[in-house]
Structures are given as structure tokens and as C-alpha cells.
Amino acid sequence: MKKNKIFRTINLIKNIICWILVVILVFTMVVFFTARINGSTPSVFGYSIFRVSSGSMEPELKVGDIILDKVVENPEDLKVGDVITFKSNDYGDLLVTHKVIKAPYEENGKLMLQTKGVANDIEDNPISTDDVKGIMVCKVDYLDTVYNVFLSPWGLLILITLIVIIFFDELITIVKILTNNDKSAKDADDINEIIDRLQADKLKEQAEKVKAQSEKAEEKSKKDSEDSGEKEE
């Protein structure tokens, strides 16, 4: 009985973890595809993750580093030294992460700023603050390893294997239902019959217990009445 309780607890915890992973995966996919359809950068609660793809910011940021950016609510707060991610025509409309070397200033009615890669000898052309996608909050150490692993062929295979292991019990149940519907239905009927019989036995036991208590109370009442009659005589 104790082992069954432990097994049920472990199974419940496993199912909770599975559903949490499913919800996170679905939420991530919805955010990612919605952003791609709209032509924007995937963002969750104003935060985005970017991967450095060039050496223009070395040694501060190396190729493959993962950085966390947050949305810039007020571009005027940007200052020299901030590391920002922006869209630049100089790099074929690609997203670039460089350091601000000239704080926002107004030019022809637009708020502009200038950036430069740490490893570059030449500064970038000025850009509009409208093209800024985010300001770097921090570099996420070790996440680049996870990123590279799960985007590789072997990494995808490992991820699929983990999903199969997590949902192994559910997959076995589905296969049994698809390959042997009649037997599954019969097993379900047998289980239901056992449950009904157990419930009936329990109800019968409770009824007998109530009856015994009632008879006992009746005998006691009768005895008390007889004792009371003897005393009056």
C-alpha cells in the first residue's frame, strides 16, 4: 500500500513537470512564430535573447555568446558606453550589437545616436533611436553551450529522446489503445466492475455497522427502561 502511494506520488510529480514543460514549449513557440510572422524580434515580458555572430565586440563579447536585452522605454536615457542591439542598413538590415559612442541627439527632427564595435577601427553610421531593439542587461554564461547543443543534429536527437522518455507511459497507453481497442475496453470494464464491487462492499459494511450501533442503542434503551421499572416497584 505504501509502495503504491509512493508510486502514485512520483507519477503525479512527473505529470506536473511534463505539463509545465509542454506549456512552456507551446508558449515559446507561439511567441517565436508570432514575432516571425510580424517581422519583429521574439520577446517575453520586454526581454529578448540574442546570439553574438561576429567578433566586432571582442574581447567583451565573443562569437557565440548569448546576451539578454530589454526593451528601451525611453531612448533619451541611453548614454555613452551602453551596449545596444539595433537594426542597421550598414549591415544589410541585420541586427547588430555595438556600444554607444555618442549619446542620443536630435537631427532633422529625429533622435539619433552613434555606435561602434569594440574591435572595429571605424565607428558606425548614425542610426535613429527607432531602430534600437534593446539594451544589453547581461551576458548569459554557459547558455551558449546549451544553445549550440540543442540546435545541432545530435542535440535535436537528444531533445526528442528526452521528450519520448518523459511521455513514455502515455505513449505506451496510446499504442495499446490503437492496437487493442477491444482488450482495453474489456480491461476498463473489468476495472470499473471491481471499483463498483468495492464501493458496494464498503456501503454494505457501513450499513451493517450503523445497524449494529442502532441495535446496541435499542438494547441499552430497553435495559434502562427495565431498570427504571424495577426501581419504581
C-alpha positions as CSV (number, residue, x, y, z in Angstrom):
1,M,0.0,0.0,0.0
2,K,2.8,2.3,0.9
3,K,4.7,1.5,-2.3
4,N,1.6,2.2,-4.3
5,K,1.2,5.6,-2.6
6,I,4.9,6.5,-3.3
7,F,4.4,5.3,-7.0
8,R,1.3,7.5,-7.4
9,T,3.1,10.5,-5.9
10,I,6.1,10.1,-8.2
11,N,3.8,9.7,-11.2
12,L,1.8,12.8,-10.2
13,I,5.1,14.8,-9.9
14,K,6.2,13.5,-13.3
15,N,2.9,14.5,-14.9
16,I,3.1,18.0,-13.4
17,I,6.6,18.5,-14.7
18,C,5.6,17.2,-18.1
19,W,2.6,19.6,-18.4
20,I,4.8,22.5,-17.2
21,L,7.3,21.7,-20.0
22,V,4.5,21.4,-22.5
23,V,3.1,24.8,-21.5
24,I,6.5,26.5,-21.7
25,L,7.2,24.9,-25.1
26,V,3.9,25.9,-26.5
27,F,4.2,29.4,-25.1
28,T,7.7,29.8,-26.6
29,M,6.6,28.5,-30.0
30,V,3.6,30.9,-30.1
31,V,5.8,33.9,-29.1
32,F,8.5,32.9,-31.6
33,F,6.2,32.3,-34.6
34,T,4.0,35.3,-33.9
35,A,7.1,37.5,-33.8
36,R,8.5,36.0,-37.0
37,I,5.1,36.5,-38.8
38,N,5.0,40.1,-37.7
39,G,8.7,40.6,-38.7
40,S,9.7,41.6,-35.1
41,T,12.1,40.2,-32.6
42,P,10.8,37.4,-30.2
43,S,10.3,39.0,-26.8
44,V,8.9,37.8,-23.5
45,F,7.8,40.5,-21.0
46,G,10.0,43.0,-22.8
47,Y,13.1,40.8,-22.7
48,S,14.9,39.2,-25.7
49,I,17.8,36.8,-26.2
50,F,20.4,37.4,-28.9
51,R,23.4,35.4,-30.0
52,V,26.6,37.2,-31.0
53,S,27.6,36.1,-34.5
54,S,30.6,38.3,-35.2
55,G,33.8,39.4,-33.5
56,S,33.2,43.1,-33.6
57,M,32.7,43.3,-29.9
58,E,35.7,41.2,-28.8
59,P,37.0,40.8,-26.2
60,E,33.9,42.0,-24.3
61,L,31.6,39.7,-26.4
62,K,32.8,36.7,-28.3
63,V,31.2,34.9,-31.2
64,G,28.6,32.5,-29.8
65,D,27.9,34.4,-26.6
66,I,24.3,34.7,-25.6
67,I,23.1,38.1,-24.3
68,L,19.9,39.2,-22.6
69,D,18.4,42.5,-23.8
70,K,15.5,44.5,-22.6
71,V,13.3,47.0,-24.4
72,V,14.4,50.6,-24.3
73,E,11.4,52.5,-22.9
74,N,13.0,56.0,-23.2
75,P,15.7,56.3,-25.9
76,E,16.8,59.6,-24.4
77,D,18.1,57.7,-21.3
78,L,20.7,55.9,-23.5
79,K,24.2,57.0,-22.7
80,V,27.8,56.5,-23.9
81,G,29.0,53.1,-23.0
82,D,25.7,51.3,-23.3
83,V,25.7,48.1,-25.4
84,I,22.6,48.1,-27.6
85,T,21.2,45.8,-30.3
86,F,19.8,47.6,-33.3
87,K,18.9,47.3,-37.0
88,S,21.4,48.8,-39.3
89,N,21.4,49.4,-43.1
90,D,25.2,49.3,-43.0
91,Y,24.9,45.5,-42.3
92,G,22.1,44.6,-44.6
93,D,19.3,45.2,-42.2
94,L,20.8,42.6,-39.8
95,L,20.6,43.0,-36.1
96,V,23.9,44.4,-34.7
97,T,25.1,44.6,-31.1
98,H,27.6,47.5,-30.6
99,K,28.5,50.1,-28.0
100,V,27.1,53.6,-27.9
101,I,29.9,56.2,-28.5
102,K,27.6,59.3,-29.0
103,A,24.6,59.8,-26.8
104,P,21.2,60.5,-28.4
105,Y,20.9,63.8,-30.2
106,E,18.4,65.5,-32.4
107,E,19.0,65.8,-36.1
108,N,16.3,66.9,-38.7
109,G,13.6,66.2,-36.2
110,K,14.8,62.7,-35.4
111,L,16.6,61.4,-32.3
112,M,19.9,59.9,-33.5
113,L,22.9,58.1,-31.9
114,Q,26.1,56.6,-33.0
115,T,27.7,53.2,-32.2
116,K,30.9,51.4,-32.7
117,G,32.2,47.8,-32.3
118,V,34.9,47.5,-29.7
119,A,37.1,45.6,-32.1
120,N,36.3,47.9,-35.1
121,D,38.6,50.7,-36.1
122,I,35.7,52.8,-37.7
123,E,32.6,53.9,-36.0
124,D,29.1,53.0,-37.4
125,N,27.0,55.5,-39.3
126,P,24.5,57.3,-37.0
127,I,21.2,55.5,-36.6
128,S,17.7,56.5,-35.4
129,T,16.7,55.5,-31.9
130,D,13.6,53.9,-33.6
131,D,15.9,51.2,-34.9
132,V,17.1,50.2,-31.4
133,K,15.7,46.8,-30.4
134,G,17.1,46.6,-26.9
135,I,19.8,47.4,-24.4
136,M,22.0,44.6,-23.1
137,V,21.3,43.6,-19.5
138,C,23.9,40.9,-19.2
139,K,25.7,38.1,-20.8
140,V,24.2,34.7,-20.0
141,D,27.2,32.4,-19.3
142,Y,27.0,28.7,-20.3
143,L,23.8,29.2,-22.2
144,D,25.7,29.3,-25.5
145,T,26.7,25.7,-24.9
146,V,23.1,24.7,-24.4
147,Y,22.1,26.8,-27.4
148,N,24.7,25.1,-29.6
149,V,23.9,21.6,-28.4
150,F,20.2,21.7,-28.9
151,L,20.5,23.3,-32.3
152,S,22.8,20.6,-33.6
153,P,21.6,17.4,-35.2
154,W,22.7,15.4,-32.1
155,G,21.2,18.0,-29.9
156,L,17.8,17.7,-31.6
157,L,18.0,13.9,-31.3
158,I,18.8,14.2,-27.5
159,L,15.8,16.6,-27.1
160,I,13.5,14.2,-28.9
161,T,14.7,11.3,-26.8
162,L,14.1,13.2,-23.6
163,I,10.6,14.0,-24.7
164,V,9.9,10.4,-25.5
165,I,11.3,9.3,-22.1
166,I,9.1,11.8,-20.3
167,F,6.0,10.8,-22.1
168,F,6.9,7.1,-22.3
169,D,3.9,5.9,-20.2
170,E,1.4,8.0,-22.2
171,L,2.9,6.7,-25.5
172,I,2.5,3.1,-24.3
173,T,-1.1,3.7,-23.3
174,I,-1.9,5.3,-26.7
175,V,-0.2,2.3,-28.6
176,K,-2.2,-0.2,-26.5
177,I,-5.5,1.7,-27.3
178,L,-4.7,1.9,-31.0
179,T,-3.6,-1.8,-31.3
180,N,-6.0,-3.5,-29.0
181,N,-9.2,-1.5,-28.5
182,D,-11.3,-4.4,-27.5
183,K,-9.0,-5.7,-24.8
184,S,-8.5,-2.2,-23.5
185,A,-12.3,-1.7,-23.3
186,K,-12.7,-5.0,-21.6
187,D,-9.9,-4.2,-19.1
188,A,-11.6,-0.8,-18.4
189,D,-14.9,-2.6,-17.9
190,D,-13.2,-5.1,-15.5
191,I,-11.7,-2.2,-13.6
192,N,-15.0,-0.4,-13.3
193,E,-16.7,-3.6,-12.2
194,I,-14.1,-4.1,-9.4
195,I,-14.4,-0.5,-8.3
196,D,-18.3,-0.8,-8.2
197,R,-18.0,-4.0,-6.2
198,L,-15.6,-2.4,-3.7
199,Q,-17.9,0.5,-3.3
200,A,-20.9,-1.8,-2.8
201,D,-19.0,-3.8,-0.2
202,K,-18.0,-0.6,1.6
203,L,-21.6,0.7,1.6
204,K,-22.8,-2.7,2.9
205,E,-20.2,-2.7,5.6
206,Q,-21.2,0.8,6.7
207,A,-24.9,-0.2,6.7
208,E,-24.2,-3.2,8.9
209,K,-22.1,-1.0,11.2
210,V,-25.0,1.5,11.5
211,K,-27.5,-1.3,12.1
212,A,-25.3,-2.9,14.8
213,Q,-25.0,0.5,16.5
214,S,-28.8,1.0,16.3
215,E,-29.5,-2.4,17.8
216,K,-27.0,-1.8,20.6
217,A,-28.6,1.6,21.3
218,E,-32.0,0.0,21.3
219,E,-30.9,-2.8,23.7
220,K,-29.4,-0.2,26.0
221,S,-32.6,1.9,26.0
222,K,-34.7,-1.2,26.7
223,K,-32.4,-2.2,29.5
224,D,-32.6,1.3,31.0
225,S,-36.4,1.2,30.8
226,E,-36.5,-2.2,32.6
227,D,-34.1,-0.9,35.3
228,S,-36.2,2.2,35.8
229,G,-39.4,0.0,36.2
230,E,-37.7,-2.2,38.8
231,K,-36.7,0.9,40.9
232,E,-40.3,2.2,40.8
233,E,-41.6,-1.1,42.2
